[in-house]
Amino acid sequence: LKCACRMCRSTLPSSPSLMVASATVGELLPGASAYCRFVVRGAVRAARIIILESGPRQTVVATPAICTISSSGAWNESASNEGFQCTCSEPGVKCPLVFYSVATQAILEELSDALDFKSSQGNLVHPTKKGVLSLFYGEAGEQAERIQADFFGSAEHACFHEVKLATQSTLFLSNSVLLIPDLLTREECHALMDAAEVRIASEAFALASLETLEVDPGLQRLQVCYLSSEAQELSRSILHDRVLPFLEKQLPCVAEGLFGQASGLGDMAFSFSPKEPAVNRYEVGGEFKVHCDAYSVTVNVLLSDPGDFIGGGTAFWPQDVAGTEDVGDEMLLLRPRQGTGVLFNGSVMHSGRQVESGLRHLYVASFHLGDTR
C-alpha cells in the first residue's frame, strides 16, 4: 500500500513499554534518529530510522535499504544496495535507503542489534538530514510504503494492545480494536486448519456445500459444528476459557456494559452470528466485502503460517463512516501474527482483503451473551 497523502491517518498498535520514552509527536522532529521493528509476513527486522514527518498516528521514516520488500511481498535478501542513494556526512559517500510509514507509537528510543545505515561497501555511515529530506520530497515524490511494526516487541507479558480507529475512541466500545498476542498456539492454529481441510475434502461437505459456503467466489466458510470433535472443543475453549476470562479480568467495565455483569460470563448462553463459529478459507481472489457484524463481540484469529499467502488482512474503518458506500480510503489494514486474537465490537465496519496468492485461514466468531444457561 502506498500512502497517497502526506500523513496517512491509519495506525498500528504498539506496546506502551516500547514507545519512545516520554516522547510527544512534536518531539519526533524531522532528521531525528530512532528505531523500529518492521514486520513483513511474520518476519521481523529491527533497524535504525530517521524521522521525516510525524503525526499522531503515522510517521514517515527512512531506514536502511536492507529492509527493502521484494516483489513477492517478503524481505529482499539481496537489497543492501537498492533504494534511494543518500548523501552522508562521510565525504564522497552515499548510502541506499527506503521510505516507510509506520505507527508513531511503535517508534523506539533504544533497540539492540538493529540494522544500521551502510554504504555500498558495507561501511557504517551517517545519512545527512538535508540529504534524506531532499530525497523524500524530491526523487521519492513524498511516497512512503505503509508497513507494519512489531507492536508486541519484547513486551511478552502484555495482555493486549489497542488499535484506535479515530481520534475519539472508547476502549473496545467505540473506534477500538484489541489484539491479544498468542491467543492460539501454532499447533492449535494447525489443528483448526487441518480440520477445515478434512471437511473440504469430504463427500459430506460436497453434499452440504449450499449450507456451508458463502456466495462470494474464493471464500468458503467452514462451520465449526461440522468439523471434528477436537476442533469443536478447541473453539469452545477459545471463547469460554480464553476470551470470556479476558473480558472479565482486563475489561470488567466493558463486560458490565455489554452483558450486564462483569463476572460469571461463562455461565451465560452464547448466541452466535449465523454460520459461526467458523473457519473462513480464502483462496486466490477470495475476499469478504465491507460489513458490520452487529453482535456484541467479534473474535478473529489468523490461523495460517507466515508465507502461506500474499495479500489478505482485515481492513477497518472508523465508526463515524456513514455506510459501505462512503468508506473511501480512511481505513486501517491489519495483518496480525498467526495466533493473535483480534477483538472488536459489532458496529465496527471491516472487510477481509483479497488474497493474491496462496491460501488464508481465519477463525471467526461473533456473539452475544444472554440469560444464564
CORTARA-V990982 format. One record per backbone hydrogen bond with DSSP energy under -0.5 kcal/mol. CO is the residue of the C=O (numbers start at 0). NH is the residue of the N-H. If there is no record, write none. Layout:
CO:NH / CO:NH
This chain:
0:145 / 1:3 / 13:15 / 14:17 / 15:18 / 19:22 / 23:26 / 23:27 / 24:27 / 26:28 / 28:31 / 31:50 / 33:48 / 34:107 / 35:37 / 35:46 / 36:149 / 37:44 / 38:147 / 39:42 / 42:39 / 44:37 / 45:114 / 46:35 / 47:63 / 48:33 / 49:61 / 50:30 / 52:59 / 56:103 / 57:54 / 58:101 / 59:51 / 59:52 / 60:99 / 61:49 / 62:97 / 63:66 / 64:67 / 67:75 / 69:72 / 73:69 / 74:76 / 75:78 / 78:81 / 83:85 / 83:96 / 85:94 / 86:127 / 89:92 / 92:87 / 93:119 / 94:85 / 95:64 / 96:83 / 97:62 / 98:144 / 99:60 / 99:101 / 100:146 / 101:58 / 102:105 / 103:106 / 106:19 / 107:34 / 110:113 / 114:47 / 116:124 / 117:95 / 118:121 / 122:118 / 125:88 / 127:131 / 128:132 / 129:133 / 130:134 / 131:135 / 132:136 / 133:137 / 134:139 / 135:141 / 137:140 / 139:142 / 141:143 / 143:2 / 144:100 / 147:38 / 148:150 / 151:154 / 153:155 / 154:157 / 160:178 / 161:163 / 162:176 / 166:168 / 169:173 / 170:172 / 171:344 / 173:169 / 174:164 / 174:165 / 175:344 / 176:162 / 177:342 / 178:160 / 178:180 / 179:182 / 179:340 / 184:188 / 185:189 / 186:190 / 187:191 / 188:192 / 189:193 / 190:194 / 191:195 / 192:196 / 193:197 / 194:198 / 195:199 / 196:200 / 197:201 / 198:201 / 201:205 / 202:206 / 203:207 / 204:208 / 205:208 / 207:210 / 207:211 / 208:212 / 211:220 / 215:218 / 217:282 / 218:213 / 219:221 / 219:280 / 220:222 / 221:278 / 222:225 / 223:226 / 227:231 / 228:232 / 229:233 / 230:234 / 231:235 / 232:236 / 233:237 / 234:238 / 235:239 / 236:240 / 236:241 / 237:242 / 238:243 / 241:245 / 242:246 / 243:247 / 244:248 / 245:249 / 245:250 / 246:250 / 250:254 / 251:255 / 252:256 / 253:257 / 254:258 / 254:260 / 255:259 / 263:266 / 264:267 / 266:372 / 268:369 / 270:367 / 272:275 / 276:223 / 277:279 / 277:363 / 278:221 / 279:281 / 279:361 / 280:219 / 280:282 / 281:359 / 282:285 / 285:354 / 287:351 / 290:349 / 294:345 / 296:366 / 297:343 / 298:364 / 299:341 / 300:362 / 301:338 / 304:307 / 307:358 / 309:355 / 309:356 / 312:352 / 313:333 / 314:350 / 315:331 / 316:348 / 317:320 / 322:325 / 323:326 / 326:329 / 328:330 / 329:317 / 331:315 / 331:333 / 333:313 / 336:339 / 338:182 / 338:183 / 339:301 / 340:179 / 340:342 / 341:299 / 342:177 / 343:297 / 344:347 / 345:293 / 346:348 / 348:316 / 349:290 / 350:314 / 350:352 / 351:287 / 353:311 / 354:284 / 356:309 / 359:281 / 360:302 / 360:303 / 361:279 / 362:300 / 363:276 / 363:277 / 364:298 / 365:272 / 366:296 / 367:270 / 369:268 / 370:268
